[in-house]
Amino acid sequence: MNKRKLYFLSSVLLCALMLTACRKDSNPVKEEIEAIVPDPSSAIKGFYLVNEGNMNMNKASLDYLDIHAGVYKKNIYGKANPEVVKGLGDVGNDIAIYGSKLYVVVNISNKVEVLDVKTGKKIKQIDVLNCRYITFHKGSAYVSAYLGEVGDPKAPQGVVVCIDTTTLSEVKRVEVGRQPEEMAIVGEKLYIANSGGYSPPNYERTVSVIDLSTFQVVKNIDVGINLHHLQADQYGDLYVTSRGDYYDILSKLFVIDTKTETVKKTFDIGVSNLVIDGDQAYFYSTEFSYLTGNTTISYGILNVKDEVLTNQKFITDGTDKSIMIPYGIAVNPISKDVYVTDAKDYVSPGRLYCFDKNTGKRKWSVETGDIPSKIAFVYK
């Protein structure tokens, strides 16, 4: 399921049907280069950005920003891997770096692409049916997977797949809830948000807890319906987003105390995506309602130490009014600049914005591939 909400999924499927006839070419587009202000002293060398591309369009792509040189490169996968004629694949859902390797989760193509982080050259493909997100711990990669056909309300329970990052082979898997989404690791436990998004209104409402020593589910924490993103702060708490049902049950943000493994606080705010950096959680919300037919977009900052919603803004110059659909968010771990991606209309190139950490003003923006999503930072 490519879209973050059932409404988005419906829109994308419609667009795919309309555009398939005029976009039959499966070959990846060529690399393009755009200049920004260079920062040769940055401790962050650059970052990769994965573009989802529309479902069934084989338009997933990979971009790279060289911060030192001030160069943004679009569609680098094809140049690095000319022998892969169909490119990265269908729906790039997640991306992360572990050691010397870059991992790209390609949802509808049912695979995790493993690349050399320095060159983008393909090392291996790991097949995982309907894979979604990836995280790492002590030499292992953990991948969440829906299983079953896309959109099938009778799809089986989802799984978390454990992959050895040395052999790049699956070691084991464990069953969790239906349509599991994002994961986080605290101590020796892995927490995963279950959505049940294929069978509304019968959504899932739990976060599964996996003991990594036994690789077994030891608990399911009751949270809220249709869970999605899950992020851990430095205090042992988890921040979990609920998409609601798009009718009467509104989106919310829940805080789980991993010491007691219970919900300790609820924020009655819509959070579509968030990133936690230190004591601050930056978020945006794109709340759609079937009752009104409208989408409400907002941005905000939470203080995770005090667990309060602040009145701070990370976009102060009005650029937020130019962003059609915020889709990805990240914070530079060194400079603390905030990056926001814009999916626009889901069928044309998106845009990446960089905002100054101190002023909240736009520093630069560049054109990306279709539906720009996740970012993975590269250190020196």
Summary of the structure (lengths in Angstrom):
residues: 380
radius of gyration: 19.4
end to end distance: 34.9
largest distance: 54.1
contacts: 1333
relative contact order: 0.13
helix: 7%
strand: 48%
